[in-house]
Amino acid sequence: PIYGRIKTEKADNFWLVAPLFRYMTSEEQWIVHAPWPFIQMADGEMRKRIVWPLYGKKSLGTLTRQYFLWPFIWNNQTKYARHIQHRRYALPFFAYQSDIVTKETEKYEVGDASSRYWKIWPLMSWERKHGNTRLRTLELWPLRNTLGVERNWAPWWTLYRRMNTGGEVGHHVLWGLYRQTKTPERFEWSLLKGFAGYKKTQNSRRYRFLFMWFGEEEQP
């Protein structure tokens, strides 16, 4: 393992005390490890600058990954046909993601964010997608949208949730003990699963107490 060289028509490789020291050159690419994994340099189809664990950046194709103080702080970028996705992390406490439009559509101009998401763990998260938004606290699970956790566990530690879906704004406090819904045509709230409540529409107002409704119902 002390020294080696492999030369082909496409590339010339040298290594010393593999895999610590390496030098590779070709028409499209050159790579230097001096020593690996602490110092890594590359230019060509793949571009790499790494001084591990302080700093690192690697670009290949549509993906760029960058870190500071590995593995805690990350800044990643992925290019798609119509948008660029940015992801930033300060593990495990902060996560951020945005999708920035690069080709104009019916809903978005170039530079608009079609979606955004951030989480401050374990306090709260906020998300906007397709014009709908959600704010939630607490957020005890550090990952995003894990299906089993969202279905079975997240409702237990969610103290407050605010959702705006198609113009309908809903508030849920303390596992639904207080609920409030508001639309341009309707306003409604409920306390203790219907122990007390209120509902207002354009043509009626109704009150609820001891699980019983009072007031005139809206006529069809």
C-alpha positions in Angstrom: 0.0 0.0 0.0 3.0 2.4 0.0 3.0 3.6 -3.6 1.1 2.9 -6.8 0.3 4.3 -10.3 -2.4 3.4 -12.8 -2.2 5.0 -16.2 -5.0 4.6 -18.8 -6.0 6.3 -22.0 -8.4 8.5 -20.0 -6.6 9.2 -16.7 -3.4 9.0 -14.8 -3.6 8.0 -11.1 -0.9 8.2 -8.4 -1.3 7.2 -4.8 0.9 7.1 -1.7 0.0 5.1 1.5 -3.5 4.5 0.0 -6.0 6.0 0.6 -4.3 8.9 2.3 -2.6 10.6 -0.6 -3.8 10.6 -4.2 -3.4 12.6 -7.4 -5.4 12.0 -10.5 -5.5 13.9 -13.8 -7.4 13.6 -17.0 -8.8 15.9 -19.7 -12.0 16.4 -17.8 -10.9 16.2 -14.2 -8.1 16.4 -11.6 -8.3 15.2 -8.0 -5.9 15.7 -5.0 -6.1 14.1 -1.6 -3.4 15.4 0.8 -4.2 13.6 3.0 -7.7 12.1 2.7 -10.2 12.8 4.2 -8.8 16.0 5.7 -7.7 17.8 2.4 -9.6 17.1 -0.8 -9.4 19.2 -4.0 -11.0 18.6 -7.4 -11.8 20.5 -10.6 -13.6 19.6 -13.7 -16.9 17.8 -14.0 -16.8 17.5 -10.2 -15.6 20.5 -8.2 -14.5 19.9 -4.6 -12.9 21.9 -1.9 -12.7 20.2 1.5 -10.8 21.0 4.7 -12.5 18.5 6.9 -14.1 18.9 9.4 -14.1 22.8 9.2 -15.4 23.3 5.7 -16.4 21.5 2.6 -18.1 22.1 -0.8 -18.8 19.7 -3.6 -20.6 20.3 -6.9 -21.5 17.6 -9.4 -24.2 18.0 -12.0 -27.3 19.7 -10.5 -26.3 19.1 -6.9 -24.1 21.3 -4.7 -23.4 20.4 -1.1 -21.6 22.7 1.4 -20.9 22.3 5.1 -19.3 24.1 8.0 -18.1 22.3 11.2 -19.2 18.9 9.8 -21.7 17.5 10.4 -23.6 20.3 12.0 -24.1 23.1 9.5 -25.2 22.3 5.9 -26.2 24.4 2.8 -27.3 22.3 -0.1 -28.7 23.3 -3.5 -30.4 21.1 -6.2 -31.4 22.4 -9.6 -34.5 21.0 -11.3 -36.2 21.8 -14.6 -38.4 24.6 -13.2 -37.0 25.4 -9.8 -34.0 25.4 -7.5 -34.3 23.8 -4.1 -32.3 25.2 -1.2 -31.8 23.3 2.0 -30.1 24.7 5.1 -29.5 22.9 8.4 -28.0 23.7 11.8 -28.4 20.2 13.2 -30.4 19.3 15.1 -32.0 22.7 16.0 -32.8 24.4 12.7 -33.9 23.3 9.2 -35.0 25.4 6.2 -36.1 24.5 2.7 -37.3 26.7 -0.2 -38.2 26.0 -3.8 -37.3 29.0 -6.0 -38.9 29.2 -9.5 -36.5 29.5 -12.4 -39.1 29.2 -15.2 -42.3 31.3 -15.2 -45.6 29.4 -14.7 -49.3 30.5 -14.4 -49.0 31.0 -10.7 -45.4 32.1 -10.2 -42.8 34.4 -11.7 -39.1 33.8 -11.9 -37.6 34.3 -8.4 -40.8 33.5 -6.5 -40.8 30.8 -3.8 -43.4 28.1 -4.7 -42.8 26.6 -1.2 -41.0 27.3 2.0 -40.5 25.4 5.2 -38.6 26.0 8.5 -38.3 24.3 11.8 -36.8 25.4 15.1 -36.5 22.1 17.0 -38.2 21.3 19.4 -40.3 24.5 19.5 -42.1 25.1 16.2 -42.4 24.7 12.5 -43.9 26.7 9.6 -44.7 25.6 6.1 -46.2 27.2 2.9 -47.0 25.2 -0.2 -49.4 25.9 -3.1 -50.6 29.0 -1.2 -51.6 27.0 2.0 -49.7 27.6 5.3 -49.3 25.7 8.5 -47.7 26.8 11.9 -47.3 24.2 14.6 -45.8 24.1 18.1 -44.4 22.0 19.7 -42.2 20.0 17.3 -40.5 17.2 19.2 -39.6 15.1 16.2 -36.4 16.5 14.5 -37.1 15.2 11.0 -39.7 16.5 8.5 -43.0 14.9 7.7 -42.3 11.3 8.8 -45.6 9.7 8.0 -45.8 7.3 11.0 -44.8 10.1 13.5 -47.3 12.6 11.9 -50.1 10.1 12.2 -49.5 8.5 15.6 -47.4 10.8 17.7 -47.4 14.4 16.5 -51.0 15.1 17.7 -50.0 14.3 21.3 -47.4 17.0 21.5 -49.0 19.6 19.3 -50.1 22.4 21.6 -51.1 24.8 18.9 -51.7 24.6 15.2 -52.7 27.3 12.7 -53.7 26.3 9.2 -54.7 28.5 6.2 -56.1 26.3 3.4 -57.8 27.9 0.5 -58.8 31.0 2.5 -60.1 29.0 5.5 -58.1 29.8 8.7 -58.2 27.3 11.5 -56.8 27.4 15.0 -56.4 24.3 17.2 -55.3 24.7 20.8 -54.5 22.0 23.4 -55.4 18.9 21.4 -58.5 20.5 20.0 -60.0 21.7 23.3 -60.4 25.0 21.6 -61.0 25.3 17.9 -61.7 28.3 15.7 -62.4 28.5 12.0 -62.8 31.6 9.9 -63.7 32.0 6.2 -65.1 35.1 4.4 -68.6 33.7 4.9 -68.4 32.0 8.3 -66.8 32.4 11.8 -67.0 29.6 14.4 -65.3 28.5 17.6 -65.7 25.7 20.0 -64.5 25.1 23.6 -64.1 21.8 25.4 -65.4 19.8 22.4 -68.7 21.7 22.3 -69.2 22.6 25.9 -69.4 26.2 24.7 -69.3 27.6 21.2 -70.4 30.2 18.7 -71.2 30.2 15.0 -71.8 33.2 12.8 -72.7 33.2 9.1 -74.0 35.9 6.8 -77.6 35.2 7.8 -77.5 33.7 11.3 -75.8 33.7 14.7 -75.9 30.7 17.0 -74.5 30.1 20.5 -73.6 26.8 22.3 -73.6 26.1 26.0 -73.6 22.8 27.8 -73.4 21.1 24.4 -76.7 22.6 23.3 -77.2 25.2 20.5 -79.3 28.3 21.0 -80.4 30.7 18.2 -82.0 30.4 14.8 -80.5 28.1 12.3 -79.6 29.5 8.9 -82.4 29.0 6.4 -81.6 27.2 3.2 
